[in-house]
Amino acid sequence: MKTEHLVAVSEFCVYHNVDNTFIHSLQQAGLVSITMVKEDNFIPETELKKLEKMISLHQLDINVAGIEAITHLLERVEQMQQRLIGMHNKLRLYEEE
């Protein structure tokens, strides 16, 4: 498998000054996906932004369970915002008639 769109977990941890076990804890909680290539763990580029937000929460001394709860709530808020935008757009269609 090509690793051009993957970041090695070890390099990511060194860059962000976090322990490997934290990343693996997030994976076990289902918050981040890690890909294994030839016995090395990699993070897909698409996960980096989300993972960096979780590291920011971790640096505020929030544990993995707290990060999981916060992430879930933020996803729900984003879904609700998208639904609100959709309803607003539908309402605008009726107002224009």
C-alpha distances in whole Angstrom, upper triangle without the diagonal:
4,6,9,10,10,13,14,16,18,19,19,22,24,24,25,27,26,26,22,24,25,22,21,24,23,20,23,25,23,23,19,16,14,10,10,7,9,12,12,12,11,13,12,15,17,18,19,23,23,22,25,27,27,27,30,32,31,33,36,36,35,33,30,32,34,31,30,33,33,30,31,34,33,31,34,36,33,33,37,37,35,38,41,40,39,43,44,43,44,48,48,48,51,53,52,54
4,6,8,8,11,12,15,17,17,18,21,22,22,24,26,25,25,22,25,25,21,22,25,24,21,24,26,24,23,20,17,14,11,11,9,11,14,13,13,11,13,11,13,15,17,18,21,22,21,23,26,26,26,29,31,30,32,35,35,34,33,30,33,34,31,30,33,33,30,31,34,32,30,34,35,32,33,37,36,34,37,40,38,38,42,43,42,44,47,47,47,50,52,51,53
4,6,5,8,9,12,14,13,14,17,18,18,20,22,22,22,19,22,22,18,19,22,21,19,22,24,22,21,17,15,12,10,10,8,11,13,11,10,8,10,9,10,13,14,15,18,19,18,20,23,23,23,26,28,27,28,32,32,31,30,27,30,31,28,28,31,30,27,29,32,30,28,32,33,31,32,35,35,33,36,39,37,38,41,42,41,43,46,46,46,49,51,51,53
4,6,8,10,14,16,14,15,18,19,18,20,23,23,23,21,24,24,20,21,25,23,21,24,26,23,22,19,16,15,13,14,12,14,16,14,14,10,11,9,9,12,14,14,17,19,18,19,23,23,23,26,28,28,29,32,33,32,31,29,32,32,29,29,32,31,27,30,32,30,28,32,33,30,31,35,34,32,35,38,36,36,40,41,39,42,45,44,45,48,49,49,51
4,7,10,13,15,14,13,17,18,17,18,21,21,22,20,22,22,18,19,22,20,18,22,23,20,19,15,13,12,11,13,12,16,17,14,13,9,9,6,6,9,11,11,14,16,15,17,19,20,20,23,25,25,26,29,30,29,28,26,28,29,25,25,28,27,24,26,28,26,24,28,29,26,27,31,30,28,32,34,32,33,36,37,36,38,41,41,41,44,46,45,48
4,7,9,12,11,10,14,15,15,16,19,18,18,16,19,18,15,16,19,17,15,19,20,18,17,13,11,9,8,10,10,13,14,11,9,6,5,5,6,9,9,10,13,14,13,15,18,18,18,21,23,22,24,27,27,27,26,23,26,27,23,23,27,26,22,25,27,25,24,28,29,26,27,31,31,29,32,35,33,34,37,38,38,40,43,42,43,46,47,47,50
4,6,9,7,7,10,12,11,13,15,15,15,13,16,16,13,14,18,16,15,18,20,18,17,13,12,10,10,11,11,14,14,10,9,5,5,6,7,10,10,9,12,14,12,13,16,16,16,19,21,20,21,24,25,24,24,22,25,25,22,22,26,25,22,25,27,25,24,28,29,27,28,32,31,30,34,36,34,35,39,39,39,41,44,44,45,48,49,49,51
4,5,5,6,9,10,11,12,14,13,13,11,14,14,11,13,16,16,14,18,20,19,17,14,12,9,9,10,10,12,11,7,6,4,6,9,10,13,12,11,15,16,13,14,18,17,16,19,21,20,21,24,24,24,23,21,24,25,22,23,26,26,23,26,29,27,26,30,31,29,31,34,34,33,36,38,37,38,42,42,42,44,47,47,48,51,52,52,55
4,5,5,6,9,10,10,12,10,10,7,10,11,8,9,13,12,12,15,17,16,15,12,11,8,10,10,11,13,12,8,6,5,6,10,11,14,12,11,14,14,11,13,16,15,13,17,18,17,18,21,21,21,20,18,21,22,19,20,23,23,21,23,26,25,24,28,29,28,29,33,33,32,35,37,37,38,41,42,42,44,46,47,48,51,52,52,55
4,5,5,6,9,10,10,10,9,7,11,12,10,11,14,15,15,17,19,19,18,15,15,12,13,12,13,14,12,9,8,8,10,13,15,17,15,14,17,17,14,15,18,17,15,18,20,18,18,22,22,22,21,19,23,24,21,22,26,25,24,26,29,28,28,31,32,31,33,36,36,36,39,40,40,41,44,45,45,48,50,50,51,54,55,55,58
4,5,5,6,9,10,10,11,10,14,14,12,14,17,17,17,20,21,21,19,16,16,14,14,14,15,16,15,11,10,9,10,13,13,16,15,12,16,17,14,14,17,17,15,17,20,18,18,22,22,23,22,21,25,25,22,24,27,26,24,27,29,28,28,31,32,30,33,36,35,35,38,40,39,41,44,44,44,47,49,49,50,53,54,54,57
4,6,5,6,8,8,10,9,12,12,10,12,15,14,14,18,19,18,16,13,14,12,14,15,16,18,16,13,11,9,8,11,11,14,12,9,12,13,10,10,14,13,11,14,16,15,15,19,19,20,19,18,22,22,19,20,24,22,20,24,26,24,24,28,28,27,29,32,31,31,35,36,36,37,40,41,41,43,45,45,47,50,50,51,54
4,5,5,5,5,6,6,10,9,8,11,13,13,14,17,18,18,16,14,15,13,15,16,17,19,17,14,11,11,11,14,14,17,14,12,14,15,11,11,14,13,10,13,15,13,13,17,17,18,17,16,20,20,18,19,23,22,20,24,26,24,25,28,29,28,30,33,33,33,36,38,37,39,42,42,43,45,47,47,49,52,52,53,56
4,6,5,7,8,9,13,12,12,15,17,17,18,20,22,22,20,18,19,16,18,18,19,20,19,15,14,13,14,17,17,19,17,14,16,18,14,13,16,16,13,15,18,15,15,19,19,20,20,20,23,23,21,23,26,25,24,27,29,27,28,32,32,31,33,36,36,36,39,40,40,42,45,45,45,48,50,50,52,54,55,55,58
4,6,8,11,12,15,14,13,16,18,17,19,22,23,23,20,18,19,17,19,20,20,22,21,17,15,14,13,16,15,17,16,12,14,16,13,11,15,15,12,13,17,15,14,18,19,20,20,20,24,23,21,23,26,24,23,26,28,26,27,30,30,29,32,34,33,34,37,38,37,39,42,42,43,45,47,47,49,52,52,52,55
4,6,9,11,13,12,11,15,16,15,17,20,20,20,18,16,18,17,19,20,22,24,22,18,16,15,14,16,15,17,15,11,12,14,10,8,11,11,8,10,13,11,10,14,15,16,17,17,20,20,17,20,22,21,19,23,25,23,24,27,27,26,29,32,31,31,35,36,35,37,40,40,41,43,45,45,47,50,50,51,54
4,7,10,12,11,11,15,16,16,18,20,21,22,19,18,19,18,21,21,23,24,22,19,17,16,16,19,18,20,18,15,16,16,13,11,14,13,10,11,14,11,10,14,14,16,16,17,20,20,18,21,23,22,21,25,26,25,26,29,30,29,32,34,34,34,38,39,38,40,43,43,44,47,48,48,50,53,53,54,57
4,7,8,7,8,11,12,12,14,16,17,18,16,15,17,16,18,19,21,23,20,17,15,15,14,17,18,19,16,14,15,15,11,11,13,11,8,11,12,9,9,13,12,14,13,13,17,17,15,17,20,19,19,22,24,23,24,27,28,27,30,32,32,33,36,37,37,39,42,42,43,45,47,47,49,52,52,53,56
4,5,6,7,9,10,11,13,15,16,18,16,15,16,15,18,18,20,21,18,16,14,14,14,18,19,21,17,16,18,17,13,13,16,13,11,14,14,11,12,15,14,15,13,13,17,18,16,18,21,21,20,23,25,25,26,29,30,29,31,34,34,35,38,39,39,41,43,44,45,47,49,50,51,54,54,56,58
4,5,5,6,9,10,11,12,14,16,15,13,14,12,14,14,16,18,15,12,10,11,12,16,17,19,16,15,17,17,13,14,16,14,12,16,16,13,15,18,17,17,15,14,17,19,17,18,21,21,20,23,25,25,25,28,30,29,31,34,34,34,37,39,39,40,43,44,45,47,49,49,51,53,54,55,58
4,5,5,6,9,10,10,12,14,14,13,14,13,15,15,18,19,16,14,12,14,14,18,20,20,17,17,19,17,14,15,17,14,12,16,16,13,15,17,15,15,13,11,15,16,15,16,19,20,19,21,24,24,24,27,29,29,30,33,34,34,37,38,39,40,43,44,45,47,48,49,51,53,54,55,58
4,5,5,6,9,10,11,13,11,11,13,12,16,17,20,21,19,16,13,14,13,17,18,19,15,14,16,14,11,12,13,10,9,12,12,9,11,14,12,12,10,8,12,13,11,13,16,16,16,18,21,21,21,24,25,25,27,30,30,31,33,35,36,37,39,41,42,44,45,46,48,50,51,52,55
4,5,5,6,9,10,11,9,8,9,9,12,13,16,19,16,14,10,11,10,13,15,15,12,11,14,12,9,11,12,10,9,13,13,11,13,16,15,14,12,10,13,15,12,13,17,17,15,18,20,20,20,23,25,24,26,28,29,29,32,34,34,35,38,39,40,42,44,44,46,48,49,50,53
4,5,5,6,9,10,10,9,9,8,11,12,15,17,14,13,10,11,11,14,17,17,14,14,17,15,12,14,16,13,13,16,16,14,16,19,17,16,13,11,13,16,14,14,17,18,17,18,22,22,21,24,26,26,27,30,31,31,33,35,36,37,39,41,41,43,45,46,47,50,51,52,54
4,5,5,6,9,9,9,11,11,14,16,19,21,18,17,13,15,14,17,19,19,15,16,17,15,12,15,15,12,12,15,14,12,15,17,15,13,10,7,10,12,11,11,14,16,15,16,19,20,20,22,24,24,26,28,29,30,32,34,35,36,38,39,40,42,44,45,47,49,50,51,53
4,5,5,6,5,6,8,10,13,15,19,21,19,17,14,14,12,14,16,15,12,13,14,11,9,12,12,9,10,13,12,11,14,16,15,12,10,7,9,11,9,8,12,13,11,13,16,16,16,19,21,21,22,25,26,26,28,30,31,32,34,36,37,38,40,42,43,45,46,48,50
4,5,5,6,5,6,7,10,12,16,18,16,15,11,12,10,12,15,14,11,13,15,12,10,14,15,12,13,16,16,14,18,20,18,16,14,10,12,14,12,11,15,16,13,15,18,18,17,20,23,22,23,26,27,27,29,31,32,32,35,37,37,39,41,42,43,45,47,48,50
4,5,8,8,9,10,13,14,18,20,18,17,14,15,14,16,19,18,15,17,18,16,14,17,17,14,16,19,17,16,19,21,19,17,13,10,11,14,13,11,14,16,15,15,19,20,19,21,24,24,24,27,29,29,30,33,34,34,36,38,39,40,42,44,45,47,48,50,52
4,6,8,10,12,15,17,21,23,21,20,17,17,15,17,19,18,14,16,17,14,13,16,16,12,14,17,15,14,18,19,17,14,12,8,8,11,10,7,11,13,11,12,15,16,16,18,20,21,21,24,25,26,27,29,31,31,33,35,36,37,39,41,42,44,45,47,49
4,6,7,10,13,16,19,22,20,19,16,15,13,14,17,15,12,15,16,12,12,15,15,13,15,18,16,16,20,21,20,17,14,11,11,13,11,9,12,14,11,11,15,15,14,16,19,19,19,22,24,23,25,28,28,29,31,33,34,35,37,39,40,42,43,45,46
4,7,10,14,16,20,23,21,19,16,15,12,13,15,13,9,12,12,9,8,12,11,9,12,14,13,13,17,18,17,14,13,9,10,12,9,7,10,11,8,9,13,13,12,15,17,16,17,20,21,21,23,26,26,27,29,31,32,33,35,37,38,40,41,43,45
4,7,10,13,16,20,18,16,12,11,8,9,11,10,7,9,11,8,7,11,11,10,12,15,14,14,17,19,19,16,15,12,14,15,12,10,14,14,11,13,16,15,14,17,19,18,19,22,23,23,25,27,28,28,31,32,33,35,37,38,39,41,43,44,46
4,7,10,13,16,15,14,10,9,7,8,11,10,7,10,13,11,10,13,15,13,15,18,18,18,20,22,22,20,18,15,17,18,15,14,17,18,15,16,19,18,17,20,22,21,21,25,25,25,27,29,29,30,33,34,34,36,38,39,40,43,44,45,47
4,7,10,13,12,10,6,6,5,7,11,11,9,11,14,13,11,14,16,15,16,19,20,18,21,24,23,21,20,16,19,20,17,17,20,21,18,19,23,22,20,23,26,24,25,28,29,28,30,33,33,33,36,38,38,39,42,43,43,46,47,48,50
4,6,10,10,8,6,5,6,7,11,12,11,13,16,16,14,17,20,18,19,22,23,22,24,27,27,25,23,20,22,24,21,20,24,24,21,22,26,25,23,26,28,27,27,31,31,30,32,35,35,35,38,40,39,41,44,44,45,47,49,50,51
4,7,6,5,5,6,9,10,14,16,15,16,20,19,17,20,22,21,21,25,26,24,26,29,28,27,25,22,24,27,24,23,27,27,24,26,29,28,27,30,32,30,31,34,35,34,36,39,39,39,42,43,43,45,47,48,48,51,53,53,55
4,6,5,6,7,11,12,15,17,17,18,21,21,20,22,25,24,24,27,28,27,29,32,31,30,28,25,28,30,27,26,30,30,27,29,32,31,29,33,35,33,33,37,37,36,38,41,41,41,44,45,45,46,49,50,50,53,55,55,57
4,6,8,10,14,15,18,21,20,21,25,25,23,25,28,27,26,30,31,29,31,34,33,33,30,28,30,32,30,29,33,33,31,32,35,35,33,36,38,36,37,41,41,40,42,45,44,44,48,49,49,50,53,54,54,57,58,59,60
4,7,10,13,16,19,21,20,20,24,24,21,24,27,25,24,28,29,27,29,32,31,30,28,25,28,30,28,27,31,31,29,31,34,33,32,35,37,36,36,40,41,40,42,45,44,45,48,49,49,50,53,54,54,57,59,59,61
4,7,10,13,16,18,17,17,21,21,18,20,23,22,21,25,26,24,26,29,28,28,26,23,26,28,25,25,29,29,27,29,32,31,30,33,35,33,34,38,38,37,40,42,42,42,46,47,47,48,51,52,52,55,57,57,59
4,7,10,13,15,13,14,18,17,15,17,20,18,18,21,23,21,23,26,25,24,22,20,23,24,22,21,25,25,23,25,28,27,26,29,31,30,31,34,35,34,36,39,38,39,42,43,43,45,48,48,49,52,53,54,56
4,7,9,12,10,11,15,15,13,15,18,17,17,20,21,20,22,25,25,24,22,20,23,24,21,21,25,24,21,24,27,25,24,28,29,27,28,32,32,31,34,36,36,36,39,41,40,42,45,45,46,49,50,51,53
4,6,8,7,7,11,11,9,12,14,14,14,17,19,18,20,23,23,22,21,18,21,22,18,18,22,21,18,20,23,22,20,24,26,24,25,28,28,27,30,33,32,33,36,37,37,39,41,42,43,45,47,47,49
4,5,6,7,10,11,10,13,15,15,16,19,20,20,22,25,25,24,23,20,23,23,20,19,23,22,18,20,23,21,20,23,25,22,23,27,27,25,28,31,30,30,34,35,34,36,39,39,40,43,44,44,46
4,5,5,8,10,10,11,14,15,16,18,20,20,21,24,25,24,24,21,24,24,20,20,23,22,19,21,23,21,19,23,24,21,23,26,25,24,27,29,28,29,32,33,32,35,37,37,38,41,42,42,45
4,6,7,8,9,11,13,14,16,17,19,20,22,24,25,23,23,20,22,22,19,18,21,20,16,18,20,18,16,20,20,18,19,22,22,20,24,26,25,25,29,30,29,31,34,34,35,38,39,39,41
4,6,6,6,9,10,11,12,14,16,16,18,20,21,20,19,17,19,19,15,15,18,17,13,15,18,16,15,18,19,17,19,22,22,21,24,26,25,26,29,30,30,32,35,35,36,39,40,41,43
4,5,5,6,9,10,10,12,14,15,16,19,20,19,19,17,20,19,15,16,19,17,14,17,19,17,16,20,21,18,21,24,23,23,26,28,27,28,31,32,32,34,36,36,38,41,41,42,45
4,5,5,6,9,10,11,13,14,16,17,19,18,19,17,19,18,15,16,18,15,13,16,17,14,14,18,18,16,18,21,20,20,23,25,24,25,28,29,29,31,33,33,35,38,38,39,42
4,5,5,6,9,10,11,13,15,16,17,16,16,14,16,15,11,12,14,12,9,12,14,11,11,15,15,14,16,19,18,19,22,23,23,24,27,28,28,31,33,33,35,37,38,39,41
4,5,5,6,9,10,10,12,14,15,14,14,12,15,14,11,12,15,13,11,14,16,14,14,18,18,17,19,22,22,22,25,27,27,28,31,32,32,34,36,37,38,41,42,43,45
4,5,5,6,9,10,11,13,15,14,15,14,17,15,12,14,16,14,12,16,17,15,16,19,19,18,21,23,22,23,26,27,27,29,32,32,33,35,37,37,39,42,42,43,46
4,5,5,6,9,10,11,13,12,13,13,15,13,9,12,13,11,9,13,14,11,13,16,16,15,18,20,20,21,24,24,24,27,29,29,30,33,34,35,37,39,39,41,43
4,5,5,6,9,10,11,9,10,9,11,10,7,9,11,9,8,12,13,12,13,16,17,16,19,21,21,22,25,26,27,28,31,31,32,35,36,37,39,41,42,43,46
4,5,5,6,9,10,9,10,10,13,12,9,12,14,13,12,15,17,15,17,20,20,20,23,25,24,26,28,29,30,32,34,34,36,38,39,40,42,44,45,46,49
4,5,5,7,9,9,11,12,15,12,10,13,15,12,12,16,16,14,17,20,19,19,22,24,23,25,28,28,28,31,33,33,34,37,38,39,41,43,43,44,47
4,5,5,7,6,8,9,11,9,7,10,11,9,10,13,14,13,15,18,17,18,21,22,22,24,27,27,28,30,32,32,34,36,37,38,41,42,43,44,47
4,5,5,5,6,8,11,9,7,11,13,11,12,15,16,16,18,20,21,21,24,26,26,27,30,31,31,34,35,36,37,40,41,42,44,46,46,48,50
4,5,7,9,11,14,12,11,15,16,14,15,19,19,18,21,23,23,23,26,28,28,29,32,32,33,35,37,37,39,42,42,43,45,48,48,49,52
4,6,9,12,13,11,10,14,15,13,15,18,18,17,20,22,21,22,25,26,26,29,31,31,32,35,36,36,38,40,41,42,44,46,46,48,51
4,6,10,11,10,10,13,14,13,15,18,18,18,21,23,23,24,27,28,28,30,33,33,34,37,38,38,40,43,43,44,47,48,49,50,53
4,7,8,6,6,10,10,10,12,14,15,15,18,20,20,21,24,25,25,28,29,30,31,34,35,36,38,40,40,42,44,46,46,48,50
4,6,5,6,9,10,11,12,14,15,16,18,20,21,22,24,26,27,29,30,31,33,35,36,37,39,41,42,43,45,47,47,49,52
4,5,5,6,9,10,10,12,14,15,16,18,20,21,22,24,25,27,29,30,31,33,35,36,37,39,40,42,44,45,46,48,50
4,5,5,6,9,10,11,12,14,15,17,19,20,21,23,24,26,27,29,30,32,33,35,36,38,39,41,43,44,45,47,49
4,5,5,6,8,10,11,12,14,15,16,18,20,21,22,24,26,27,29,30,32,33,35,36,37,39,41,42,43,45,47
4,5,5,6,8,10,10,12,14,15,16,18,20,21,22,24,25,27,29,30,31,33,35,36,37,39,41,42,43,46
4,6,5,6,9,10,11,12,14,15,17,18,20,21,23,24,26,27,29,30,32,33,35,36,38,40,41,42,45
4,5,5,6,9,10,11,12,14,15,17,18,20,21,23,24,26,27,28,30,32,33,35,37,38,39,41,43
4,5,5,6,9,10,10,12,14,15,16,18,20,21,23,24,26,27,29,30,31,33,35,36,37,39,41
4,5,5,6,9,10,11,12,14,15,17,18,20,21,23,24,26,27,29,30,32,33,35,36,38,40
4,6,5,6,9,10,11,12,14,15,17,18,20,21,23,24,26,27,29,30,32,34,35,37,39
4,5,5,6,9,10,11,12,14,15,16,18,20,21,22,24,26,27,28,30,32,33,35,37
4,5,5,6,9,10,10,12,14,15,17,18,20,21,23,24,26,27,29,31,31,33,35
4,5,5,6,9,10,11,12,14,15,17,18,20,21,23,24,26,27,29,30,32,34
4,5,5,6,9,10,11,12,14,15,16,18,20,21,22,24,26,27,28,30,32
4,5,5,6,9,10,10,12,14,15,16,18,20,21,22,25,26,27,29,31
4,5,5,6,9,10,11,12,14,15,17,19,20,21,23,25,26,27,30
4,5,5,6,9,10,11,12,14,15,17,18,20,21,23,24,26,28
4,5,5,6,9,10,10,12,14,15,16,18,20,21,22,24,26
4,5,5,6,9,10,10,12,14,15,16,19,20,21,23,25
4,5,5,6,9,10,11,12,14,15,17,19,20,21,24
4,5,5,6,8,10,11,12,14,16,17,18,20,22
4,5,5,6,9,10,10,12,14,16,16,18,21
4,5,5,6,9,10,10,13,15,15,17,19
4,5,5,6,9,10,11,13,14,16,18
4,5,5,6,9,10,11,12,14,16
4,5,5,6,9,10,10,12,15
4,5,5,6,9,10,11,13
4,5,5,7,9,10,12
4,5,5,6,9,10
4,5,5,6,9
4,6,5,7
4,5,5
4,6
4
